[in-house]
Structure formats: C-alpha cells, structure tokens
Amino acid sequence: MQPFTQTNTLIVGAGISGLATAACLQQQGIEYIIIEKNGRVASAWHNHYDRLHLHTNKRVSQLPYKKFGANSPRYPNRQQVIDYLNDYQQAFNIQPVFNTVATAIKKEGDYWITQTTNGIFQSKNLVMATGPFGKPKPVVLQGMETFPGKIVHSSAYKTGRDFAGQHVLVIGFGNSACEIAIDLFEQGATPFMAVRSPVNIVPRDMLGVPILELSLILRFLPPRIADLLSAPLINAIIGDITRLGLKKKPYGPLEQVQREGKSPVLDIGTIQLIRKGHIKIVGDLDFIEGNLVHFKEGAPQSFDAIIACIGYSQDEIKILELNRERFEDLRVSINRQQYFGKDGCYFCGYYISPTGQIREISADARKIAKDIARK
C-alpha cells in the first residue's frame, strides 16, 4: 500500500473557492494541503473566452483579506481577474500540489482518505472546492453529424474573431450565451440565439447602482416579496421581453435562484442588440439537416457554426462517497445546510447565490475555516 501524506485539512481544487479557503485556514493557523488537477491556480479563468468580464461588481467579488486594486474597473475583465487571483496566491504563499487529480474519496474511521493520481492523502477534514461548474455537458443534437460547420461547447469558445462573417447559432440564453452573442456581433459575425425555456432578465446596474448591491438590501425578505418590490423598476429598464420573442418565467429572479439553483441573466447589452436586430431570437432547436437547422416553431435557417451554451455538470464531486442527501444540501447556503461540516466534510462555492457567487464563496471560506478551528 502507498504511504499516506497526512494533513489536518485537504482542499480539493485551487480555483477561487480553494484559494479563499486556503487563505482563511492560514488566518486560523490550520495546517492544510491544497491539490489541483491542472498546472496553475484558477485554470478555469485562463480557459474562458477572451471577452469575459465579471458580471458582479468588484466590491462584492473580492476574496477574504485582499481587495481588488483601486485602478480596477467596477467589472474587471478576464485578465484582471486572473492577475488578481495570481496576486492572491502570492500574497498568501499558497502552494498547491499541481497536476494531481482526485479519483476517489471516502471516510475511514476518523480520517478522509483521498486517492489521487499523485499519491494518497489522509486528512481529518476535507474541503471540496471544485465548484458547481465541473465538466461541460456533452453536446447532443439530432442530426449534428450532418452539419458541415463547427459545433462547439461554450467552454471551447475563445473569440468572435474566429467566426467573423459567419451566421452563428448560439444555443441557450444564460449569462455566457448572452455575452458570447455580444462578442460575436462585435467581431463581425451574425448571431442568432435558440431559446427554449422562459427566462428572467435583470439589468446589471439600476440607476447607476450594481444590481447585486440592491440584492443585498433585499436579501432579508422572502424571495417572492423581494421580487414583487423590484419588479416595477426592472420592467421599466428591461421592458417587455415577450415582444423580442422571449418567454418570461412565471416567477421572479430571486425566486428562480431559490427554486432552480440558477442565476437570472444579468443584462450587459444583449437586450439592446436584440431590439436593434443585431442579435436575432429563434425558437427551440428541433434537428439539423446539413447546414440547415430546423426549429420546433418557425422556418428552418442555414448556419455556418453552432455554439452550445448548455452548461456544466457536477460530476467531479461524485468521486466522494457520501449519501445523496449531502449533495442535495448544496442547493442552499451554508447557513441553512443541515449537514454543514458533518464528519469533517465541507463544500465551498457550490451554492448559486442571488447576492453574487464570489461573495458567497468568500463567506463560505471564512465559515469553514472558523468551524474547523473551533473543532
């Protein structure tokens, strides 16, 4: 049997959640090891498309004990976020064990045993920090094998320059899909968006104030009540989306987070481009026949490329041997989790928060470190 590498706490993942947890454990004087499957911290941010910006303002998007620089814009871009995270790693001298993939994790007696491609780790506590966006969901479209152009998952999309002069179908209407559609238009492509489900859309800023700041004010109210209070102003800014070919959800954005565990769309200009006809809305995709895409409603159209913004799965946490209810617990915030810290197992960054994902991660990391220190 291979010898164990022992530590008080093992952190799995050196993305935003892992870095925040490591810094908070340091502040509590807790020994830890952090492992990362890739060769650098925050690898997801390095792989994202070039145009990406934070959709949440920097004040609510900073990690514990370190702010964004004063010269950073309100909504930092991809490279500015990468620079901030690299600076964060250096400031706290966080040294992950890179190129180490966790393959199986289970509790044996008083310890968590984590098998990896780089040895076995034994720890009193375990912090899963791989996040809610794991593996890209597979792209499965009827007739896609007949399509002569490029079909890519949004995780493989880099820049609209690759599609200049082309008619491009974007499948989905989440935050990534909407920003990719903007990027395609700005880089000379003609974007269409295939939208299947009803959506909620909120402005990124309201009267010059980031929407997340307003969400913080409303967070103590029941989601349905908070949605009712904010609806008139949101409707005045966004307008009637049904006139654009979109369907509206029967409940508001905060209730959407509670019911579905998914964020509403933070509009950064997509709606205006749709109104001007620069981005065109089509219905749910039915099947593909050569370069012709058939929709469940409306006439078929030809496209040069398809970008599938269909999301990610959380398969990475399934290597952890736990009862199903532990994973169901991740649908709510740490403050409401029934099994928070049970058996020394913690999850950082899996709850989709209406007040900002990175803000929630920062709060999670502090609470996890304090709980481990308390024990």
Kinemage of the C-alpha trace (Angstrom):
@kinemage 1
@onewidth
@group {chain A} dominant
@subgroup {mainchain}
@vectorlist {calphas} color= white
{ca met a 1} P 0.000 0.000 0.000
{ca gln a 2} L 1.230 3.515 -0.805
{ca pro a 3} L 2.179 5.670 2.202
{ca phe a 4} L -0.238 8.448 3.172
{ca thr a 5} L 0.531 12.140 3.013
{ca gln a 6} L -1.071 13.420 6.204
{ca thr a 7} L -2.567 16.823 6.899
{ca asn a 8} L -5.225 18.371 9.088
{ca thr a 9} L -7.271 19.607 6.118
{ca leu a 10} L -7.176 18.679 2.444
{ca ile a 11} L -8.611 21.162 -0.061
{ca val a 12} L -9.592 19.682 -3.424
{ca gly a 13} L -9.349 22.355 -6.120
{ca ala a 14} L -7.256 25.532 -6.405
{ca gly a 15} L -9.798 27.744 -8.104
{ca ile a 16} L -11.464 30.715 -6.446
{ca ser a 17} L -13.048 28.562 -3.709
{ca gly a 18} L -9.835 26.682 -2.937
{ca leu a 19} L -7.709 29.837 -2.776
{ca ala a 20} L -10.199 31.568 -0.473
{ca thr a 21} L -10.365 28.537 1.822
{ca ala a 22} L -6.573 28.227 1.959
{ca ala a 23} L -6.170 31.888 2.962
{ca cys a 24} L -8.836 31.571 5.665
{ca leu a 25} L -7.279 28.398 7.078
{ca gln a 26} L -3.941 30.230 7.261
{ca gln a 27} L -5.546 33.022 9.255
{ca gln a 28} L -6.839 30.414 11.704
{ca gly a 29} L -3.448 28.701 11.937
{ca ile a 30} L -4.772 25.454 10.448
{ca glu a 31} L -2.392 23.149 8.589
{ca tyr a 32} L -3.631 22.238 5.113
{ca ile a 33} L -2.693 20.851 1.704
{ca ile a 34} L -4.407 22.012 -1.465
{ca ile a 35} L -4.416 19.831 -4.579
{ca glu a 36} L -5.226 20.948 -8.128
{ca lys a 37} L -5.817 18.805 -11.198
{ca asn a 38} L -4.278 21.386 -13.557
{ca gly a 39} L -0.874 23.042 -13.591
{ca arg a 40} L -1.904 26.500 -12.300
{ca val a 41} L -4.406 28.149 -9.985
{ca ala a 42} L -7.806 29.304 -11.259
{ca ser a 43} L -7.334 27.383 -14.508
{ca ala a 44} L -10.981 27.906 -15.464
{ca trp a 45} L -10.408 31.651 -15.744
{ca his a 46} L -7.407 31.065 -18.001
{ca asn a 47} L -9.579 28.940 -20.293
{ca his a 48} L -12.626 31.226 -20.514
{ca tyr a 49} L -13.404 33.255 -23.622
{ca asp a 50} L -11.429 36.463 -24.116
{ca arg a 51} L -14.283 38.960 -23.716
{ca leu a 52} L -15.443 37.650 -20.339
{ca his a 53} L -15.948 40.187 -17.557
{ca leu a 54} L -17.170 39.665 -14.036
{ca his a 55} L -20.922 40.106 -14.108
{ca thr a 56} L -20.792 41.150 -10.455
{ca asn a 57} L -19.091 44.334 -9.273
{ca lys a 58} L -15.660 44.093 -7.707
{ca arg a 59} L -16.753 45.208 -4.214
{ca val a 60} L -18.808 42.037 -3.791
{ca ser a 61} L -16.376 39.885 -5.800
{ca gln a 62} L -13.196 40.066 -3.722
{ca leu a 63} L -11.782 37.221 -1.669
{ca pro a 64} L -11.083 37.373 2.074
{ca tyr a 65} L -8.346 39.725 3.289
{ca lys a 66} L -7.492 41.204 -0.143
{ca lys a 67} L -9.350 43.754 -2.273
{ca phe a 68} L -9.156 44.394 -5.986
{ca gly a 69} L -6.783 47.228 -6.824
{ca ala a 70} L -8.148 50.774 -6.829
{ca asn a 71} L -7.391 51.043 -10.551
{ca ser a 72} L -9.506 48.011 -11.420
{ca pro a 73} L -12.824 48.880 -13.110
{ca arg a 74} L -16.145 48.180 -11.440
{ca tyr a 75} L -16.454 44.989 -13.523
{ca pro a 76} L -12.939 43.539 -14.011
{ca asn a 77} L -12.226 41.694 -17.230
{ca arg a 78} L -10.899 38.164 -17.558
{ca gln a 79} L -7.213 39.102 -17.447
{ca gln a 80} L -7.710 41.447 -14.493
{ca val a 81} L -9.394 38.637 -12.561
{ca ile a 82} L -6.523 36.276 -13.419
{ca asp a 83} L -3.988 38.873 -12.254
{ca tyr a 84} L -5.927 39.374 -9.009
{ca leu a 85} L -6.037 35.627 -8.319
{ca asn a 86} L -2.331 35.219 -9.082
{ca asp a 87} L -1.570 38.107 -6.718
{ca tyr a 88} L -3.812 36.471 -4.129
{ca gln a 89} L -1.904 33.202 -4.376
{ca gln a 90} L 1.411 35.026 -3.919
{ca ala a 91} L 0.164 37.238 -1.088
{ca phe a 92} L -0.755 34.195 0.998
{ca asn a 93} L 2.038 31.962 -0.355
{ca ile a 94} L -0.475 29.298 -1.347
{ca gln a 95} L 1.425 26.367 -2.849
{ca pro a 96} L -0.932 23.802 -4.383
{ca val a 97} L 0.166 20.319 -5.340
{ca phe a 98} L -0.449 20.693 -9.072
{ca asn a 99} L -1.326 18.088 -11.717
{ca thr a 100} L -2.992 15.976 -9.046
{ca val a 101} L -6.423 14.562 -9.842
{ca ala a 102} L -8.584 13.201 -7.021
{ca thr a 103} L -10.018 9.873 -8.172
{ca ala a 104} L -11.802 8.539 -5.056
{ca ile a 105} L -12.580 9.937 -1.604
{ca lys a 106} L -14.061 8.105 1.365
{ca lys a 107} L -14.161 8.250 5.150
{ca glu a 108} L -12.238 5.567 7.014
{ca gly a 109} L -12.509 5.830 10.783
{ca asp a 110} L -11.582 9.346 11.842
{ca tyr a 111} L -9.916 10.266 8.570
{ca trp a 112} L -10.750 11.126 4.981
{ca ile a 113} L -8.751 9.078 2.501
{ca thr a 114} L -8.297 10.786 -0.860
{ca gln a 115} L -6.802 8.741 -3.671
{ca thr a 116} L -5.204 10.792 -6.412
{ca thr a 117} L -3.007 10.411 -9.466
{ca asn a 118} L -0.189 11.671 -7.253
{ca gly a 119} L -0.473 9.522 -4.142
{ca ile a 120} L -2.902 9.125 -1.246
{ca phe a 121} L -3.799 11.872 1.229
{ca gln a 122} L -5.126 11.348 4.751
{ca ser a 123} L -6.867 14.250 6.459
{ca lys a 124} L -9.051 14.997 9.454
{ca asn a 125} L -11.047 17.475 7.389
{ca leu a 126} L -11.919 17.647 3.713
{ca val a 127} L -12.939 20.738 1.757
{ca met a 128} L -14.377 20.145 -1.696
{ca ala a 129} L -13.723 23.273 -3.771
{ca thr a 130} L -14.218 22.104 -7.359
{ca gly a 131} L -17.261 24.350 -7.760
{ca pro a 132} L -20.695 23.991 -9.365
{ca phe a 133} L -19.329 24.129 -12.913
{ca gly a 134} L -17.468 20.882 -13.474
{ca lys a 135} L -17.371 19.070 -16.790
{ca pro a 136} L -19.025 20.608 -19.863
{ca lys a 137} L -22.268 18.817 -20.652
{ca pro a 138} L -21.965 16.790 -23.869
{ca val a 139} L -23.417 18.408 -26.986
{ca val a 140} L -26.074 16.046 -28.350
{ca leu a 141} L -28.186 17.440 -31.200
{ca gln a 142} L -30.263 15.351 -33.574
{ca gly a 143} L -28.532 15.303 -36.952
{ca met a 144} L -25.405 17.108 -35.752
{ca glu a 145} L -23.211 14.607 -37.573
{ca thr a 146} L -24.512 16.030 -40.872
{ca phe a 147} L -23.565 19.623 -40.041
{ca pro a 148} L -20.583 20.732 -42.170
{ca gly a 149} L -19.530 23.599 -39.910
{ca lys a 150} L -18.066 23.866 -36.423
{ca ile a 151} L -20.130 22.807 -33.375
{ca val a 152} L -18.509 23.704 -30.043
{ca his a 153} L -19.482 23.818 -26.390
{ca ser a 154} L -19.185 27.317 -24.931
{ca ser a 155} L -16.237 26.094 -22.837
{ca ala a 156} L -14.226 25.802 -26.070
{ca tyr a 157} L -15.243 29.234 -27.398
{ca lys a 158} L -12.472 31.856 -27.302
{ca thr a 159} L -13.307 34.835 -29.512
{ca gly a 160} L -15.797 36.032 -32.076
{ca arg a 161} L -12.907 36.725 -34.458
{ca asp a 162} L -12.943 33.019 -35.276
{ca phe a 163} L -16.465 33.430 -36.696
{ca ala a 164} L -16.245 36.790 -38.492
{ca gly a 165} L -18.605 36.951 -41.478
{ca gln a 166} L -20.480 33.808 -40.407
{ca his a 167} L -24.067 33.159 -39.352
{ca val a 168} L -23.702 31.602 -35.896
{ca leu a 169} L -26.379 29.896 -33.815
{ca val a 170} L -25.932 30.246 -30.054
{ca ile a 171} L -27.935 27.650 -28.138
{ca gly a 172} L -29.108 28.911 -24.753
{ca phe a 173} L -29.786 32.207 -23.031
{ca gly a 174} L -27.695 32.216 -19.870
{ca asn a 175} L -25.078 34.798 -18.935
{ca ser a 176} L -22.340 33.169 -21.023
{ca ala a 177} L -24.615 32.761 -24.040
{ca cys a 178} L -25.643 36.410 -23.904
{ca glu a 179} L -22.071 37.699 -23.645
{ca ile a 180} L -20.880 35.354 -26.396
{ca ala a 181} L -23.660 36.677 -28.645
{ca ile a 182} L -22.440 40.231 -27.993
{ca asp a 183} L -18.862 39.189 -28.737
{ca leu a 184} L -19.887 37.546 -31.997
{ca phe a 185} L -21.651 40.714 -33.146
{ca glu a 186} L -18.743 42.954 -32.107
{ca gln a 187} L -16.307 40.741 -34.037
{ca gly a 188} L -18.284 40.762 -37.282
{ca ala a 189} L -20.454 37.646 -37.051
{ca thr a 190} L -24.264 37.499 -37.279
{ca pro a 191} L -25.507 35.842 -34.082
{ca phe a 192} L -28.825 34.042 -33.593
{ca met a 193} L -29.937 32.674 -30.208
{ca ala a 194} L -32.021 29.499 -29.901
{ca val a 195} L -34.016 29.896 -26.695
{ca arg a 196} L -36.064 27.000 -25.361
{ca ser a 197} L -37.097 27.989 -21.848
{ca pro a 198} L -38.635 31.061 -20.203
{ca val a 199} L -36.077 33.441 -18.697
{ca asn a 200} L -35.634 36.178 -16.128
{ca ile a 201} L -33.539 39.157 -17.152
{ca val a 202} L -32.324 41.876 -14.806
{ca pro a 203} L -30.129 44.899 -15.591
{ca arg a 204} L -26.547 44.672 -14.359
{ca asp a 205} L -26.967 48.204 -12.991
{ca met a 206} L -30.075 50.054 -11.856
{ca leu a 207} L -29.900 53.841 -11.711
{ca gly a 208} L -26.101 53.586 -11.655
{ca val a 209} L -26.057 51.088 -8.779
{ca pro a 210} L -24.945 47.456 -9.338
{ca ile a 211} L -27.932 45.139 -9.109
{ca leu a 212} L -26.018 42.924 -6.647
{ca glu a 213} L -25.798 45.819 -4.199
{ca leu a 214} L -29.585 46.136 -4.317
{ca ser a 215} L -29.950 42.376 -3.854
{ca leu a 216} L -28.004 42.683 -0.608
{ca ile a 217} L -30.580 45.154 0.671
{ca leu a 218} L -33.444 42.817 -0.246
{ca arg a 219} L -31.848 39.562 0.918
{ca phe a 220} L -33.629 39.545 4.288
{ca leu a 221} L -37.041 39.474 2.596
{ca pro a 222} L -38.709 36.319 1.243
{ca pro a 223} L -37.632 35.993 -2.421
{ca arg a 224} L -41.187 36.369 -3.715
{ca ile a 225} L -41.724 39.612 -1.805
{ca ala a 226} L -38.339 40.988 -2.858
{ca asp a 227} L -39.167 40.186 -6.491
{ca leu a 228} L -42.504 41.996 -6.229
{ca leu a 229} L -40.801 45.102 -4.840
{ca ser a 230} L -38.114 45.219 -7.527
{ca ala a 231} L -40.282 44.184 -10.489
{ca pro a 232} L -41.590 47.658 -11.484
{ca leu a 233} L -38.102 49.128 -11.791
{ca ile a 234} L -36.686 46.070 -13.582
{ca asn a 235} L -39.597 46.096 -16.029
{ca ala a 236} L -39.127 49.800 -16.675
{ca ile a 237} L -35.454 49.248 -17.585
{ca ile a 238} L -35.636 45.887 -19.408
{ca gly a 239} L -39.080 46.286 -20.980
{ca asp a 240} L -41.412 43.612 -22.300
{ca ile a 241} L -39.161 40.723 -23.364
{ca thr a 242} L -42.072 38.829 -24.912
{ca arg a 243} L -42.051 41.384 -27.746
{ca leu a 244} L -38.499 40.217 -28.515
{ca gly a 245} L -39.501 36.584 -28.949
{ca leu a 246} L -38.552 35.569 -25.408
{ca lys a 247} L -40.749 33.974 -22.753
{ca lys a 248} L -40.783 35.221 -19.160
{ca lys a 249} L -40.697 32.905 -16.193
{ca pro a 250} L -43.826 32.866 -14.022
{ca tyr a 251} L -41.743 33.920 -11.003
{ca gly a 252} L -39.033 36.498 -10.404
{ca pro a 253} L -35.213 36.283 -10.416
{ca leu a 254} L -34.691 35.768 -6.687
{ca glu a 255} L -37.352 33.076 -6.530
{ca gln a 256} L -35.667 31.496 -9.562
{ca val a 257} L -32.437 31.093 -7.591
{ca gln a 258} L -34.371 29.523 -4.722
{ca arg a 259} L -36.380 27.148 -6.925
{ca glu a 260} L -33.834 26.203 -9.589
{ca gly a 261} L -30.427 26.974 -8.130
{ca lys a 262} L -29.713 29.018 -11.269
{ca ser a 263} L -28.930 32.697 -11.692
{ca pro a 264} L -31.058 35.028 -13.827
{ca val a 265} L -29.493 36.755 -16.810
{ca leu a 266} L -27.622 39.940 -15.888
{ca asp a 267} L -28.050 42.041 -18.997
{ca ile a 268} L -24.861 43.744 -20.182
{ca gly a 269} L -26.206 44.925 -23.527
{ca thr a 270} L -27.735 41.847 -25.157
{ca ile a 271} L -31.301 43.173 -24.946
{ca gln a 272} L -30.412 46.398 -26.725
{ca leu a 273} L -28.713 44.465 -29.541
{ca ile a 274} L -31.782 42.230 -29.876
{ca arg a 275} L -34.023 45.300 -30.110
{ca lys a 276} L -31.806 46.744 -32.838
{ca gly a 277} L -31.908 43.481 -34.779
{ca his a 278} L -28.189 42.770 -34.384
{ca ile a 279} L -28.919 39.589 -32.410
{ca lys a 280} L -31.875 37.528 -33.614
{ca ile a 281} L -34.008 35.243 -31.439
{ca val a 282} L -35.188 31.879 -32.786
{ca gly a 283} L -37.059 29.082 -31.050
{ca asp a 284} L -36.052 25.736 -29.654
{ca leu a 285} L -33.870 23.657 -31.970
{ca asp a 286} L -35.544 20.535 -33.371
{ca phe a 287} L -32.999 18.843 -35.637
{ca ile a 288} L -30.112 19.525 -38.016
{ca glu a 289} L -30.010 18.592 -41.678
{ca gly a 290} L -26.715 19.567 -43.279
{ca asn a 291} L -26.182 23.276 -42.684
{ca leu a 292} L -29.939 23.709 -42.238
{ca val a 293} L -31.262 23.933 -38.687
{ca his a 294} L -34.933 23.136 -38.111
{ca phe a 295} L -36.761 24.677 -35.171
{ca lys a 296} L -39.862 23.495 -33.328
{ca glu a 297} L -41.511 26.755 -34.364
{ca gly a 298} L -40.675 28.890 -37.371
{ca ala a 299} L -38.882 28.294 -40.626
{ca pro a 300} L -35.536 26.436 -40.856
{ca gln a 301} L -32.398 28.510 -41.388
{ca ser a 302} L -28.845 27.805 -42.507
{ca phe a 303} L -25.834 28.424 -40.275
{ca asp a 304} L -22.066 28.284 -40.562
{ca ala a 305} L -21.372 27.395 -36.913
{ca ile a 306} L -23.144 26.423 -33.690
{ca ile a 307} L -22.077 27.303 -30.146
{ca ala a 308} L -23.829 25.271 -27.447
{ca cys a 309} L -24.110 27.181 -24.162
{ca ile a 310} L -25.705 24.239 -22.372
{ca gly a 311} L -23.894 24.344 -19.049
{ca tyr a 312} L -21.854 22.019 -16.902
{ca ser a 313} L -22.331 19.002 -14.654
{ca gln a 314} L -21.042 18.497 -11.116
{ca asp a 315} L -19.565 15.083 -11.856
{ca glu a 316} L -16.336 15.945 -10.028
{ca ile a 317} L -17.932 15.681 -6.594
{ca lys a 318} L -19.330 12.230 -7.354
{ca ile a 319} L -15.950 10.719 -6.532
{ca leu a 320} L -16.871 11.456 -2.919
{ca glu a 321} L -18.594 8.554 -1.176
{ca leu a 322} L -21.490 10.263 0.588
{ca asn a 323} L -25.212 9.784 0.941
{ca arg a 324} L -27.290 11.576 -1.681
{ca glu a 325} L -28.785 14.000 0.845
{ca arg a 326} L -25.350 15.515 1.415
{ca phe a 327} L -25.286 16.649 -2.202
{ca glu a 328} L -28.897 17.837 -2.044
{ca asp a 329} L -27.790 20.011 0.872
{ca leu a 330} L -25.704 22.085 -1.537
{ca arg a 331} L -28.840 23.645 -3.021
{ca val a 332} L -28.995 26.017 -0.048
{ca ser a 333} L -26.468 28.358 1.570
{ca ile a 334} L -24.077 27.156 4.265
{ca asn a 335} L -26.189 28.896 6.922
{ca arg a 336} L -29.117 26.641 6.022
{ca gln a 337} L -27.263 23.397 5.302
{ca gln a 338} L -28.348 20.530 7.504
{ca tyr a 339} L -25.045 18.670 7.183
{ca phe a 340} L -22.531 21.536 7.223
{ca gly a 341} L -19.187 20.161 8.446
{ca lys a 342} L -20.601 16.745 9.322
{ca asp a 343} L -17.741 14.224 9.722
{ca gly a 344} L -15.278 16.983 8.847
{ca cys a 345} L -16.560 17.307 5.254
{ca tyr a 346} L -17.153 20.785 3.810
{ca phe a 347} L -18.191 22.218 0.444
{ca cys a 348} L -17.132 25.673 -0.666
{ca gly a 349} L -18.700 27.534 -3.594
{ca tyr a 350} L -21.451 25.178 -4.742
{ca tyr a 351} L -24.491 27.244 -3.788
{ca ile a 352} L -25.624 29.655 -6.524
{ca ser a 353} L -26.282 32.852 -4.587
{ca pro a 354} L -28.592 35.706 -5.604
{ca thr a 355} L -26.127 38.123 -3.993
{ca gly a 356} L -23.078 37.059 -6.012
{ca gln a 357} L -21.192 33.791 -6.382
{ca ile a 358} L -17.774 35.093 -5.351
{ca arg a 359} L -19.243 36.957 -2.381
{ca glu a 360} L -20.832 33.700 -1.268
{ca ile a 361} L -17.539 31.831 -1.722
{ca ser a 362} L -15.740 34.356 0.486
{ca ala a 363} L -18.346 33.938 3.218
{ca asp a 364} L -18.232 30.125 2.878
{ca ala a 365} L -14.444 30.043 3.212
{ca arg a 366} L -14.474 32.117 6.399
{ca lys a 367} L -17.181 29.970 7.996
{ca ile a 368} L -15.465 26.724 7.043
{ca ala a 369} L -12.120 27.830 8.490
{ca lys a 370} L -13.743 29.050 11.710
{ca asp a 371} L -15.640 25.772 12.101
{ca ile a 372} L -12.507 23.703 11.597
{ca ala a 373} L -10.640 25.875 14.104
{ca arg a 374} L -13.497 25.553 16.600
{ca lys a 375} L -13.359 21.767 16.411
